[in-house]
Amino acid sequence: MLTPRENLLEVLRGNVPEWLPVTGHCDPYNQPSREGMPPELAEALGEVHWGGTATVTFSRYLGLDIMDWLGMPALRITRRNVEVEQVVDGDVTTRTWHTGAGDLCEVIRVLREPGGAVSSNWIEHPIKTAADLEALAAIHEDELIELDEAGVERTRERAELIGSDGIVLGTMAGTPLGMMYRVYSGVATLAYLWADARSALLDCLGVMEANYLRRLQIGVESAIDAVVSVDDTSTTAISPGMFEACNLDLTDARADAAHAAGKLYFHHSCGLIRDLLGLYSQTRMDAVHAFTVPPIGNVTIAEGRPLLGDAIAIVAGVEALSGPMDDRQAVRESVHRMAREAGSSGGVVLSVAGYPNRTIEQTQFCIDCCREVGGRQR
């Protein structure tokens, strides 16, 4: 019998698994409600932090396979000329970047939701006009990226903690285009840049990707099993034409760097991705991570598989947790349908995230529904 780790790797390498993997995920934004949470789990989770061990704790408690997110901790990044001025006022952080090409200012607000979820939101992006692109390029050119031995050791310790129960995912920045809309410019400004200053934008994106590739080439030397490019692409932010123009060769270069180090390469693109799947199929990525099915997304596993092809795995969220759960039979049928599609499609991993509006009991119910149709029994 395969271990959970071996079974996950079989799926992600395009082979036939012994069971349909169902993994857990828990972070400051994706964590279950503490209402009614068993005291032993609440104590074990404690305060959930980015890069902490919450996913391991959450997954083991619920008997799930482990697919743990960990940033690329093998990196040490310093700046030589760019200076950063930061002011923190409660949950609002104002950061000013002083570069030789001018100053950039961003304002980030932490949002704390009643259910316990915590997220960071840009209320002012640093890129306002095309004139700011040179300064953004200067920031990325100024960074000195080196191997961090302490980070390498932390990754080794996390892999050892997980052992045969799962794998470690090393997260990295998304495509420069994705980073622009999510972090540096926002969707509206990116649209104007694409229309009115495309040459300057593409020059800046090239500088950014040279930086990200340096990070990747160092990070893959750590004990991660897969690289995850966190892009959150969504066709409402990046059109298929934009992705085709900027990201096909870029994705292959990243995948090649990961593969050369014996690692897998995932593209994280939660959202409305139906119209991007045909483009993904042209690349050497190993998996679409956070493949989002209805009601949040716009494509089912059954619909997506022929668009994506057979060579790329699907890591899909169990979105039944996001909708109404009063009718448990309807929820069960929804989860069963998704699990059956996964089983018939092949190359699929299901993911159960902690939802702040869902209790552990509700989460456990959805997991049990997965187990009824091919998931690993406890």
N, C-alpha and C positions, 0 to 999 in steps of 0.2 A: 504494500500500500504506500502511496506517495505521501510525503509530508505536505502540509499546506503550502510551504514555500515551493516545493517541487511542482505541486499542482498548478500554482499560479504561474510559474515560469513556463510550464507546458502550454497553458492557454496563450500567454503573451508571445510565445514563439511559434504560434500557429499549429500546435499539436492538440491531440484529443486529451482532455483532462479526465480524471476519475470522477470529479463532481463539479458542479457549477460553483465557482468561487463567489462568495459573498463577503465583502470586506467592510470595515468600519472606518469612519472618519470623524475626528473631533478636534476643533480648534476654537479660538475665542469667539468666532462668529457662528460656527456650526457646532453647537453643544446643546444637549437636551436640557429641557426644563428641570430645575432642581425640585419642582413640586412633586412630592411623592417619590422622590429618588431614594432608593435604599441607602441608609446611612453609610454602609461600608463603601459603596461606590462614590458617594459624595465626598467622603474623606479621602479616598484614593485619588480622585480627580483633583481635589483642591481647587485653586485658582488656575484656570486654563491659560497657558501662554503659547504664543507662536514658537514653534520649535521644541516644545516640551513633549512629554511622553503621554499626553492625554489620549491620543489615538490608540496607543498600545493598551492602556488601561481600559478604555471603552470597548475595544475589540475583544480583549480577553474576557472581560466580564460577560459579554453577550455571546461568547463562543464563536466569534467571527474570524475569518482569515485576516491577516494584518497586511495592510499596504500603507506604510507610515510615511508622511510628508516630513522632509527635513531640508531646510535650505542648504545651499552649497557651503557648508561650514569649513571647507578646506581652504577658503580664501581669506587673505588679509589685504584690504584695500586702503591705501593711503593716498593723499593728494599732495602734490608738490607746490603748486602755485595758487590754485583756487582756494579761497577762504569762504567759510560758511558761518553766518551769523544766525543764531537761533534764539527765539524768545518763546517761552511756554507760559501760557495763561490759562490755567485749568486744563480743559480738554482741547484747547486751541493752540496749535503750534504755528508760528510764523518763521519761515526760513528764508534767508536771503543769501544768494550765491554771488560772490564777488569774483568775476573773471576778467581777464584781459580784454575780452570782447564785450564787456558790459555786465550789468547786474541782472539777476533773475530773482523773483520773489514768488513764493508759494505759501498758501495758508491751508492747513489741514485741521479738520475737526474730528475728534473721536465721538462716535455715536454709541451710546449705551442704551440698549433696548430693555424693556421691562422683563423679558424672558431671560436676560443675562448675556445676549449676544453683544459683541463689541466689534466695531468696524471703524476704519479710518476713511474719511471722505475729503476730497480736495474741494474746498470752497473757492480757492483761487489757484489756477494752474500757472506754472512759471512761464509758459509760452503764450504770449498774447498776440503777437504778430510775427511775420516772417523775419523781421529785424532781430528777433530773439534767438533764432536758430543757431547763429554763430556762437553765441554764449553757451548754448546747450552742448554743441559739439566740443567746445573748449573744456567743459566739465568732464566729458568722457575721455578726451585725449589726455587730460591731466592725471588720470588715475593710474597709480602704480599697483598692479595686481600680482600678489605673491602667494606662494603656498604657506598655509598656516598649519604648522604641525599639531597645535592644540586642537584645531578644528578637525584634522584628520583623525585624531584620537577620539574625539567626541562621536564622529561618525562610526568608527569601529565599535565603540561602546554601544551605540544604538543598534547596530547590526547584531551584536552579541546578545543584547537584551531581547531582541525579537527572535533570534535563533531560527529554528525550523518552522516557526509559526507564520512567516511571511517575508516580505521584502521591504527595502528602504528606497524611497523615491527622493532624489535630489532635485529640488526645485531651482529654476533659474528664471531670469527675466524673459518675458515673452518676446515676440518679434519687435523690432524697433517701432513698426507701425502700431502694434498693439500697445506698446508702452506710451506712445504719443497720446493716444486717445484716453487711456486709463489714468496716466500720471502727469504727463508733461503739457498737454494742450487741451484735452477735452475733445469731445466729438465735433462740436460746432467749429472750433478753430481749425481742427484738422481738415475738415471739409473745405474751408477757405484756403488753407495752405495747399491742399491737393489741386484745387482749381486754379489758384492764382500764383503760387510760388513753388511749383512742383520740383523744379530743378534744385532749388535751395533746400527743399525738404529732403529730396533723395540724397543729396550730399551729406546732410546731417544724419540721416538714417544709416548711411554707410559707415560713418564714424562710430555711431552707437554700436553697430553690429560687430565691428572690429574689436571693440571693448568686450562685448558679450562673448565672443568666441574665445578671447583670452581667458575669461573666467571659466568657460566650459572646459577648455583644454586642461586647466589645472584641477577643476572640481571633479572630473571623471577619474582622477587618480585616487579618490577616496573610496570607502567601502559601500557606496550606493550601488543599487542594482539597475536603476533606470533614471534617466534625466527627464524632468518634466518642464517643458517650456510653458509658463503660465501666461496664456495669451487672452483668455476670455473673448475670443474673436467676435462672434455674433454678427450676423449680416446686418444688424441695425447699426453697427459701428464701423465695420470694415466690409466693403462690398466685395463680391467675388472678383471683380475686375482689379481692385486694389490688391487683394491677396495674390492674384495671379502675377501682377506686375512686380510685386516686391518680395514675395515670400516663398516661391517654389524653390529656387536655387538655394536660398538661405536655409530653408528647412532641411534640404538634402545635406548641406555643409554641416549643420548641427548633428544630423543623424549619423553622418559619416564619422564625425569626431567621437560621438558616443560609441558607435560600433567598433571603432579602432581600439577602444579601451575595454571592449567586452561588455558594454552596457547597452540597455535598451533606450529608445528615444520616444517619449510621449509628447503629443501636442494637446495641452489643456485648453479647451475652447468651449466652455459651457455657454449655452445660449441658443440662439436660433441659427443652426448651422447647416440645415438641409442643403442650401445652395452652395456650400463650400465643400461638401463631401467628395464630389467629383474631382476637385482640385487636390484634396488631400490624397486621393487615390493615385495621383501622379508622383507622389513623393516617396521617400524611403523611411518615413516615420513608422514606428512599430505599433502605436496605439493612439486612438483619439480618447483623451482622458476627459472625464466629466461630460460625456456624450449625454445630452439633455433631452429626455423624452417628454411628451405632453403630460400634464397640462402646462408645464413651464417652458419646455422646448417645442420644436415644431417637426420632429421626425422620430418615428418609432425605430426600434432595432430592426424589425422586419423590413421597413422601408429603407433604412439606411444601409443595410448590408450590401444590396446590389449596387448602390451608388458608390460605396467605399471600396468594394472588392473584398476578396477573401484574405489578402495578405496583411491587412491592418486590423488589429484587435480593437474591441470596443470596451471601454470602461464606463459603464452607465449608472447614473444615480437612480435609486428606487424612489421615484417622485410621488408615489402614492402617499408618502408621508406629508407632502406639502399641501394636499387638498383636504376636503372634509373627510372625517373618519367616523362620523356617526353611524353610517351604514357599514358595518364591519364585513358583511358578505360582499358588498360592492368593492370594498378595499381588497378583500381576498381575491376576488376575480381579477381585479386590475393587476395585482402582483403576480398571480398565476400566469396571466396572459404575457406579461413581460418576461417572466422566467421561462415560459415555454418558447417564446421567440428567441431568447438567449440560447436555450438548449438546442434549438433547431438550426440556429445561425452558426454556432461555433465561434470560438475566439472571442468570448464575452466574459467580462467580470462585472458583477453587480456591486454597487457601493451604497451603503446605508450611512448617511451623515446624521449627526445629531442636529435636530431642529429645535430651536429655542421654544417653539410653540407646541412641542410634542413631549410627552412624558416618556419615561423609560418603558412603561407598560405598553404604550402605543407603538414605540419603536420595536419592542420585542415582538409584538403581534406581527408587524410587517416582516421581521426576520423569520419568524415561524412560518409565514406564508411562503417565503423563498425556499425554506427547507422542505416544504411539502411538494415542491416541484424541482427536485434535483440538487438543492443546496446540501452542504455537509451537515450531518447530524451532530449534535453536541455529544 
